[in-house]
């Protein structure tokens, strides 16, 4: 049995997206939300089928909440069948904009 298959089964039991879904969220965030939004937002966790996203500005959280149906649809389009059904948006009160940038690889 391949490790990837085992990981997908564990994720399914947890109600989480597949490996492909997790990759889309964390590795391809700019593909989901666009470059300008990705510069100001960051996915931080997945809890079952809910995605938690941090924003650098309270006003932006309102905008992201408004876009939730489109974000969920885009994630489903990119990630396949087991996907995110809800986006929870929070303000990054600790780090500010500079902490939202993607970490160097």
Secondary structure as UniProt FT lines:
FT   HELIX           3..13
FT   TURN            14..15
FT   HELIX           19..27
FT   HELIX           29..33
FT   HELIX           35..38
FT   TURN            39..40
FT   STRAND          41..47
FT   TURN            48..49
FT   STRAND          50..55
FT   HELIX           58..66
FT   HELIX           68..79
FT   STRAND          86..91
FT   TURN            93..95
FT   HELIX           97..100
//
